[in-house]
Amino acid sequence: MAGNAPLELEKFLPYQLSVLSNTVSQAIAREYADRFQLSITQWRVVAVLGRYDGLSAREVAERTAMDKVAVSRAVAELMKDGRVRRATADHDKRQSVLSLTAKGKKVHAEVAPLALEHERRLLAHLDADEQRWLGQIIDKLLKAERALA
């Protein structure tokens, strides 16, 4: 029976996606961790705020699908390092929003091209059709998973 079949972890899609994501993230992190003293979580916060200024920590966690506690720790470290600032939201004085400082924007401007170049080198292993299909498959699976949640 299929229900009693052993789980072959290395063939299990969620595991394969996790391994791929972690492997790529760690490879990119090696390029900026020593130079900029950024963890993967911190870089993701910087990357999101570099694109979407003025998000709350909760919104950063939602956009990155990262744990709220991990995001809060990363934000605290980035604030301590002077890369992120917290302010009161204009539309709701009870809510705080985050933005990159000049120091944070400088880090983003230097790290983003490194990450994009790494992506370019990785995707160069796929032809144009495979790249297009990969994007479509990822989008389709993400929509399906969100519909199941």
C-alpha positions in Angstrom: 0.0 0.0 0.0 1.2 3.5 -0.8 0.2 4.7 2.7 2.7 2.3 4.2 5.6 3.0 1.9 8.7 4.2 3.6 9.5 7.9 3.1 12.6 8.2 0.9 13.7 11.5 2.2 16.1 12.3 -0.6 13.2 11.9 -3.1 10.7 13.9 -1.0 10.0 17.2 -2.7 9.8 19.4 0.4 13.2 18.0 1.5 14.7 18.5 -1.9 13.5 22.1 -2.1 14.8 22.7 1.4 18.2 21.3 0.6 18.4 23.3 -2.6 17.4 26.5 -0.8 19.8 26.0 2.0 22.7 25.1 -0.3 22.2 28.1 -2.5 21.6 30.5 0.5 24.8 29.2 2.2 26.8 29.6 -0.9 25.6 33.2 -1.4 26.2 33.8 2.4 29.8 32.8 2.1 30.2 35.7 -0.3 28.9 38.3 2.1 29.1 36.9 5.6 32.8 37.7 6.3 32.8 40.9 4.3 29.6 42.4 5.8 29.1 40.4 9.0 25.6 39.5 7.9 23.7 36.2 8.6 21.4 34.8 6.0 18.4 36.0 8.0 19.9 39.5 8.3 20.6 39.7 4.6 17.0 38.7 3.8 15.7 41.5 6.1 18.0 43.9 4.3 17.0 42.7 0.9 13.3 43.0 1.7 13.7 46.5 3.2 15.8 47.5 0.2 12.9 46.7 -2.0 9.9 47.5 0.3 10.8 50.4 2.7 8.6 51.0 5.7 7.4 47.4 6.5 6.7 46.2 10.0 8.7 43.2 11.3 5.6 41.1 10.9 5.4 42.1 7.2 9.0 41.3 6.7 8.4 37.8 8.2 5.4 37.3 5.9 7.3 38.4 2.8 10.3 36.1 3.6 8.3 33.2 5.0 10.7 33.3 8.0 9.9 32.8 11.6 8.9 36.0 13.4 11.3 35.4 16.2 14.2 35.0 13.8 13.2 38.2 12.0 12.9 40.1 15.3 16.4 38.9 16.3 17.8 39.9 12.9 16.1 43.3 13.1 17.5 43.9 16.6 21.0 43.0 15.4 20.7 45.2 12.3 19.5 48.1 14.5 22.4 47.6 16.9 24.8 47.8 13.9 23.1 50.9 12.6 21.8 49.3 9.4 18.1 49.5 10.1 16.0 52.1 11.9 12.6 51.7 13.5 10.0 54.5 13.4 6.4 55.0 14.1 4.0 54.4 11.1 2.4 57.6 9.8 -0.9 55.8 9.3 -1.0 54.1 12.8 1.0 55.5 15.7 0.7 52.1 17.5 2.7 50.4 14.6 6.4 50.6 14.0 7.9 50.4 10.6 11.5 49.5 9.5 13.7 51.1 7.0 17.4 50.9 6.0 19.7 53.6 7.2 22.4 55.0 4.9 24.7 52.3 6.2 22.1 49.6 5.5 21.5 51.0 2.0 25.2 50.9 1.3 25.3 47.2 2.3 22.3 46.4 0.2 23.8 48.2 -2.8 27.0 46.1 -2.4 25.5 42.7 -1.6 22.5 42.7 -4.1 24.8 42.5 -7.1 26.8 39.6 -5.6 23.5 37.7 -5.0 22.3 38.5 -8.5 25.6 37.3 -10.0 25.4 34.1 -8.0 21.8 33.6 -9.3 23.0 34.3 -12.9 25.8 31.7 -12.6 23.4 29.1 -11.2 20.7 29.7 -13.8 23.3 29.5 -16.6 23.1 25.7 -16.1 19.6 25.8 -17.5 18.6 26.9 -21.0 16.1 29.6 -21.6 13.1 27.2 -21.7 14.2 25.5 -18.5 14.6 28.8 -16.7 11.1 29.8 -17.9 9.6 26.5 -16.8 11.4 26.6 -13.5 9.8 30.0 -12.7 6.4 28.7 -13.7 6.7 25.5 -11.7 7.8 27.4 -8.6 4.9 29.8 -8.9 2.4 27.0 -9.5 3.6 25.0 -6.5 3.6 28.1 -4.2 0.0 28.9 -5.2 -1.0 25.3 -4.6 0.6 25.2 -1.2 -1.0 28.5 -0.2 -4.4 27.2 -1.3 -3.9 24.1 0.9 -2.9 26.2 4.0 
